Amino acid sequence: MQYSREEMLKSVPQTGFFGHPRGLGVQFFMEFWERFSYYGMCAILLYFLYDSVSHGGLGFDQTVAQSIMSLYGALIFMTCIVGGWVADRLVGSRTAMLMGAVLIMFGHIALSSPVGGRVTFLLSMFLIIIGTGLLKPNISAVVGGLYDKKDPRMDSGFVIFYMAVNMGAFVAPFIVGTLQSSFSYHAGFGAAAVGMFIALMVYVVFNKKSLGLVGKDVPNPFSPEEFKKFKVRFGIGIVAIIAILVITHLTGTLTFNNFSIFVTVLGVVLPIGYFATMYKSKKTDKVEKSRLLAYVPMFLGAVMFWSIQEQGSSILGAFVDTNTQRNLSSIVGIHYTIPAAFFQSVNPLLIVIFAPIISGIWTKLGKKGPSTPIKFAIGLFLAGISFLIMVIPTMGMTSKTLINPFWIIISFAICVIGELCLSPTGSSVSVKLAPKAFEAQMLSLWLLTDATAQAVNAQLVRLYDIWSKATYFGFLGALAIVLAIILALLSPWAVRKMQGIK
């Protein structure tokens, strides 16, 4: 069934959650627990991958483990395309979101099992990747559906929603990391499964009265003829995938390196194809095409930003474990070694602190605030600075050098301020610039910025062991700053192409 935007807005109480629609509260708490499960798992996943089997890990090489982390992140965001498409064409955002939550929960349950080794790990990753692909774009799409496209509360609403992400991400590493260090990796993963179960319960109990009709419609449903063709193509696609897997396995070409390269190429090709499909569609009018063109430089800027930000859990995650002084006795005289997983709480803690400030600034400035492309440029510039800062303590260091942990915290803090300028704004502008026929898929495209970044990171992490650490951080930091300047110079053109959307 299809509903007009006006019908959906009327069905939602427009106040009830800090001056925002009541439904924002439901999405806030569901996102909190879903992110608790995700970031709790990610806080120990890298160490689980490269820790020895005798210590409960899987025994991968550290560089391979870092690459797996990037590929995992890339595939999660790539499947968001499927999630947006399923919502737009088949079941609507709310149903897709619920399906995804169930799959994620079972994925975390599988990961918490101490039996099966790498086979169970692959099964859990498959379930979590597919489930997150269904949930992530659609939970944001429902948040966007709570507001009129020109509602000035939308940007600050997404900032509040973004706080849920980071509150869950802040709490999770402490709980999961403590369980892991005190008991086992699988005990930590079990806590993530419990978090996802709570997320499901929150949604099931409170969604009907607070979300109304938002997300219940299917914006671009199949006609009967189209659905018949889809079923045939879907069946052929499944057979083709199975055939490729069998052939590559029998020929010995189904290797990690080949798969890594394939995902990287896919990360570059997918957004190009996605833009082309939406731009050429007969359902996209002239104004919507103009807005899509404005989206291109912001998309590229976001890819560079996420390439740096996402290395906080891969490159910097391993750096904290091996090259950071975590024993407090040498810093403040306290005999306690901080678990490496705890550092994954620094970023979300800083976001929770700074998010109300940034939201307040945008609200106070109103129409006088910087344009969306300028916000992107600011965020990217700060990401570049956060890596350039790391050049200072890493110059001349050896593999056994331990740096003061405050360098990591300073780097995270600078990147966090940039993230708050770029990420919530990116979600908001994706809703505002979305063609009517591709509303949920446009948020999938926004999430694809992270997928592309992490697909590229899967290859970049190899340079980390080839170059010196100072060269690695310096190169990526300088590249981000150059791209930020280019984006700022293009901002007047982008604003014109946005056709009245700020």
N, C-alpha and C positions, 0 to 999 in steps of 0.2 A: 504494500500500500504506500502511496505517496502523499505527503502533506506539504503545504506551502510553508515558507519560513515564518510567516505571520501566525499560522496556526500553531506551529511548534513553540514560538515565543510566548503566545498567550497561554499555553498549557503549563508554563513553568513559572513558579513564584519568583518574581524578579528581585526580591530582597530576602534576607534571612541568613546570609553568611557574610558578615562584615561589610554590609552594603552591596553585596553581589548576589546574583541568583542563588537560591537555596541549593540547587543542584550542584553548584561548585563545591559545596561541602562534601557531598557524596563522592564526587570524583577525587577530591583532595584526599580523603581517608583511604579510598581504594588504591590510589596511586602511592600513598605512603607505604602501605603494606606490600604492594607489588614491588616497589623499589627496594624495600627492606630485604625482600627475598633475593632480588637480583644483585644488589651491591654487597649484600652479605656473602653471597656465593662468590662473587668476583674478588672480594677482599682476600680470599685464601686460594682461589683457583690457580693462579700463576704458581704459587709455591707448591700446591698439590701436584701440578704438572711436572715440575723439575725436581721435586724432592725424591729421594731414593725409595724404592719399593719397601725396603726394610723399615723405613720411617712412615710408611702408609701412603707414600706418593706413587706416581706413575713412572718416574724415572726417565722423563724426556730430557734431552739436552736443553740448556737454558735458552739459547737462541731459538730453538724450535718451539719451546714453551711460549716465548714472547710472540712468535709468529702465530701460534695457535690462538692466543688471546686476541690478536688483531683480526684473524680470520673469523673467529667466533663473533666478535663485535660486528664485522662487516656483514656476515650472513644474517645476523639478527635484524639489521636495518634493511638489508635487501628484501627479506621476506615481508617487511612492512608494505612493500609494493603489493604483494599478494593480499595482505590484510586489508589494505585500502580498496583494492579491486573487489574482493569478496563482499565488502560492505556496500560498495557502490552498485554492484550488479546483482548480488544474490540475496543477502540476508539483512543488510542494514548494520549500522555501527554498533548498536547495543548488543545484538546477538553475536556478532563477530568478536566483540570485546569479551563476552562471557565464555565463548568457546576457547579463546586464547588463555584466559585465566585458568581454566580447568587443565589444559595441556601443560601450562607452566608448572602447576602444582605437582602433576604426576612426574614431570621432568626432574624437579627437585627431590621428590621421593626416591626416584631411581638413583640420583647422584648420592643420596645419603646411604645407599646400600653398600656394605663393605665387601660384597661379593661381585665377581664379574670383571673387575679390573678395567682395562681399556674398552672392552665391549660395552659394559654398562655405562661407562663414561660417554661413549659415542651415542648410545640410545638416549641418555639424559640430555645431551646437547641438541639432538634432533628435536625432542619434544619442547625444550625451552626455546629453541630458535623459531620453530613454527608457531608456538603459542605466543611469543612476544611479538612476532610479525602480525598476528591477528589483533592483539590487544593494543599495542603502542600507538599506531596511527589513529585508532578509533576512539581511544579514551580522550585524546586531544581534540579529535573532531567533535565529540560530544560537548566538550568544554566550549569550543568555538560556537557550537549551535545554541548555547544558552544566551548569546548576545546578538543584538542587531549588528550588522557589519560596520556601522558607523557609530556604535556605542563607545564613547570615550573610556568606559571602564574596561574594555577588552584587554588592552595591554597590561594594565595593573592586575587584572584577573588572571592572566597567564603567569605573571610574576608570582602571585599567591599560589597558584597551582604548582609552579616550579619549586616553591618552598617545600611542598609535600615530597617531591622527588628527593630533595636534599636532606630533609629531616629523616626520612627512611634510610638514606644513604649514610647519614651521620651515626645513627644508632646501631645499624647492622654490623659494621666491622668490629665494634667493641664486644657485642654478644657472640657473634660467629667466631671472631678471632680468639676470644677467651675459651670458648668450647673446644676449638681446634687445639690450642696450646695445652689445655688441661686434660682433654680426653683424646680426640682424634679428628681428622679432617671430616669424617662422615658425620660426627656429632654436630659439627658446624653446619654442614649442608642440611642436616635435619631441621635446624632452626629456621633455615631459609624456607623449607617446605611448610613449616607451621605458619610463617609470615604470609605465604601465598594463600593458605586456607583462610586466614583471618580476612584477607582482602576480599575473597569470594563472599564470605558471610556478610561483610559490611555492604557490599553491593546488593546482594539478594534481598536483604531486609529493608534497605532505604531507597532503592532506585525508583520505584513506581510513583511515589508522591512528589519526589523532588525533581525528577528529570522529565516528567510529562511525556510528550510525544517526541522529544528530541532524540534523534538517532534511531527512531523506530521505522522511518521510511527507507526505501531503497531508491536512491536518487536517479539511477540510470539502469532500470531493470531490463533483462532480456525480453525480447518478444519470443513467442513460442518457436518461431523458425530459428532465431538466433540461439536459443537454448539447445535445440537439437544439434546444431553445428558445434556448439561448445562441448557437448558430451562426447561427440566423435573426436574432436581435436584433443580433448583432455585424455581420452583413452589412448590415442596414438602417442601423445606426449609421455604418458606413463610407460608404455611399452618401449619407446625410444630411450628413455632414461635407464631402464633396466638393461636394455641391450648394450648401451654404452658402458655401463658399469661392469657387465660381464666380460665384454671384449677387452676393456682396459685392464681388468684383473688378469685375464688369461694371457695377455701380451706383456704383462709386467709394467705397463705405463701408468697404472693407478698408484702413483707415488705421492708423498706429501708435497714435494717440490712442484710437481706438475699441477696438483690441485691448488696450491697456493698461487701459482701464476694464473691459472684459470679464473680464480676468484678476483684477482687484481684486475685482469682484463674485463671481467664482468662488471666490476665496480666502476670502470670508466665508460663502458658501452651502455649500460643500463640508463643512466641519466640522459644521455644523448638521445636514445630511443624514446625515452619517456617524454622529454620536451617535444620531440618531433611529433609524436602521436597526439598530444594535447593541442599543439599549435595547428596541425593540419586537420584536426577533426572538424566536421561540418557543424558540430554542436558548440564550437567555440566561436563567438562573434568577434568583430573587429576590435572592440574595446578590450575584451578578454585576451586577445592575441598581443595587444600592446602591453598589457600588464605582465604577460608571460615573458616578454623580452626584457622588461625591467628586472625580472626575477633572476636572470642569468648571472650578472656580475655578483649579486648577493649570494647566489648558490656557490659560485666558485670561491668567494671569500670565506664562506662557511666551511667548505671542504678543507681549506688551509687551516682554519681555526681548529677544527676538530682533530686534524692530524696531530696538532700539538697537544691539545687538551687530553685526548684519549691515551697519550703516552704516559699519563700520570699513573695508570694501573699496569703498564707493561714495562717500558724502559725505566721510568722513575720508580716503579714498584720493585723491580729487581735492584735498582740502584740503592733504594732504602735498605733492602735486605743485605746487600754485600758491601756497600761503600758509605754507609751512614753510621755515625756513632749513636747507637741506641741504648748504650749502657749509661744510665744517669749518674753513676758514681763519678765519672770523669767530667761531668758537666755541672751538676748541682750537689754532688756528694751523697746521693741516694743510691743504695744498692738495688737497682731494679732495671731490667732490660725491657724496653718497650717492644712488644710484638710488632713485627713489620706490618701486619694487617691493620693496626690501629692508625697508621698514617693515611689510610684510605678514608678516614673520617675527617681529615683536615679540610679537604675541599668542600664537602657538604656543610660542615660547620660554618665555614666562612660565608657560604652562600646564604645560609639561614640568617646570619648576622647582617650581611650587606643587602639582601633582597628587599627588605622593607625600605631601606634608604634609597636604593635605586628606583623602586616603584614610586616612592614619595616624590622623588625628583621629577620623574616623567609626568606624574599627575599634576604637580605644582606648575611645571613649565607649560603643560597643555599644548596649545597650538604653537607656542614659541619654542618648543623643544626641537632638538635636531631631527632631521628627516631619518627615515628608516635606513637608507644606504649609509648615512653618516654614523648611525649607531653600529652598523656592521663594521665600518672602517675602524671605529674606536676599539671595538672588541678584538678585531684581528691585530691591531697595533699592540694592544696590551699582551696578547698571547705571544707575539714576537719578543717583547721585552722580557716576559717570564722565562723564555729559554735563553736569552742573552745574559740574564742574571746568572744562570748556571755556568757560564763560561768562567766566571771569576774563581769559584772554588775548585773547578776541575782542571785548570791549567797546570800541567806538569804532574798531575796525580798518577799514581801507580794503581795496580789492581788491589793492593792492600791498604790504600789510603782511605781513612774514614773521615768524612767531612761533618761539620756541625749540622745538626738537623734543622736549624733555623734557616739555612739556605733553601731547603726543600719547602719549608713553610712560606717563606717570602715568595718563592716562585709560584706556588699554588695560589697565594693571595692575589698576586697581580693577574694571573690567568682567570681567577674567579670573577674579578670585577669586569674583565673583558667578557666572560661568559654571560654575566647578567645584562650586559649591553646587547649581546648578540642573540643568545638562545631563546629567551622568552619573546623577543621581538620577531625572531624568525618564525616561531609558531604562529604568532598573531598575524604577521603579514602574509603567511601562507594561506590562512583562512580568508583574509581580505582580498587577495589577488586571485583566488581560486576560480576557474571557470565553473559555472553552475553544474555541468555534467561530470566534473572531476573533483568535487569538494573533498571527499575523504582521500582520494588518490593524491591530491595536492599536498596533504600532510605527509603522505607516504614519500612524496618527492623531497619534502623538507628533511625527513629522516634519512633519506638516501645521501644527504650531504655527509652524514656520519659514516654511512656504509662505504662510500667512495674513499673517505679519508682513511678508514681502517683497512680497506683493501690495499691502498697504497702503503700504509704502515707495515703491512705484512712483508713487504720488500725492504722498506726503509730500515727496519730493525737489524737487517743484515749489515748495514753500513756502520751500525753502532760498534760492532766488534772489529771493523776494518779501520775506521777513523779513530782519532783520539776523541775522548768524550767532549773536550772543549770545542773541537772542530765540528762535531755533530750538532751540539746545542747552538753554536754560533751560526752555522749555515742555515738551519731551519728558522732560527729567530730572525736573522736578517732577511730571509726570503719572505717571511710573514709581514714584516714591516714594509717592504717594497710593495707587496700586493695591497696592503692597507692604503698606502698613498695613492695607488692607481684607482682603487675603489672610491676613495674620497673625490678624486678628480672626475670620475664618471657619475657622481651622485646627481648633478643637475639634470643630466640626460635621463637617468633612471627615474627621477621624480616626475619628469614630464610624461614618461611612458606609463607611469602608474595611474594616470588618468583620474586625478582627484583623490586617490588613496594616499595617505601620508605615512 
